[in-house]
Amino acid sequence: MILASLADSAQYEALHPLFHQAFEYVKQNDLTQAPAGKIVLDGDKLFISVSDITGKTPEAARIETHEKYIDIQLPLTAPETMGFLPAGDCKNSPDGYNETKDITFFTDKPSAYVKVEPGQFVAFFPHDGHAPCIGEGAIRKLVIKVLV
């Protein structure tokens, strides 16, 4: 997991060949005004989901992991808290892995929380357990999906 300022994103671009394209697109476009939905940047290798969510309580948020994609999450209009649980501690998955949606949900609880402000991003790598969408009220956010 990485938590950083979008202004410092260049420091992380060497981690994946598509990170530069993803971060530049976000920096060059006002996505607070974009319609909710999917923005395809490079087929199934790189796309952005623009979502309007209602914040959840920490108790209502579920831990999730992915196997095929890195999630780069950016709140745009309000702070969003994310729970974190190391992969080795994600143990209780009643439904198992959903290959179609590339997601596994867990009933385990996060061991730590990070507050992500607008202008910051958090990157969750495959198998990083994360519980997104914790916050109050309406939050516009981006989830950049980067194929591993």
Secondary structure, 3 states (H helix, E strand, C coil): CEEEEHHHHHHHHHHCCCHHHHHHHHHHCCCCCCCCEEEEEECCCEEEEEEEEECECCCCCCEEECCCEEEEEEECCCCEEEEEECHHHCCCCCCCEECCCCEEEECCCCCEEEEECCCEEEEECCCCEEEEEECCCEEEEEEEEEEC
